[in-house]
């Protein structure tokens, strides 16, 4: 892998199921030279509801306080669903080197979702490093992301 990109500001959060992986990934982020904002949880004891930590991560990405976010839980799936409710967020569950690359290259994802119960922590750390260093390709992908953005901004579902 090439070296890490410029120093990024990264918010990270997890529920109890993702806590151990969060602690491992924080070490990797420090090693790579990134600035970290840990929004919690700060212990592995359940129960902890993942939206309580995913929303703050996603909000920081959505409003520009940080460059990227990482959300962690048992599988990463619920965490991605929660993060994607925040305008401007493109959260993706990553399960391989290739999905880590593609979600950045084609989707310009800005929040990474990973599962502490579904993947080896060393694999997750490698996928995060790939995700951090992979640039967005632009080109043919830009109009697609524009369509998503336009839909998001024009469809406000208030109940």
C-alpha positions, 0 to 999 in steps of 0.5 A: 500500500502507498503511504497514508493521505494527508492528515485527516480529521476522523470521528469514530464511534461504536456500540458495545459490540464494536468497542474492541475493534474501535480501540484497535482502529484508533491505534491504527489511525494514530499510527497513520498520523490522523487526528481522531475524535472518539465520540464513544462508547467508552466501554464494552459493557452492554447494552449500548444503542449504536444510533447514539454513537453513529449519529454523532459521527455522521453529523460531524462528517455531514457538517464538515467538522471532520473529513471522514467517519468510522462507525462500528458495531456487531456487523456494521450494517445497522451502523451504516443504516443509521449514519446514512440518515444524516444528509451528506453522508455516504456510509458503506459497509466494507468486507474486503480489500476490493470493497474498501477500494471501490466504495471510495473510488466509485461512491466517494464514501465518507463514513466506513462501517465495520463489524467487530463480530464479523471480521478479524480486527487485522483485516478491518484495520487493513480495509480502513487503511485502504479506504483512507488512502483510496481517492475518489475517481470522479468522472462518470461517478460524479453525475451518479452522486449528484443524483443521490445528493439532489434526491436527498436535498429535495425529499425531506420526509417530515412526519 
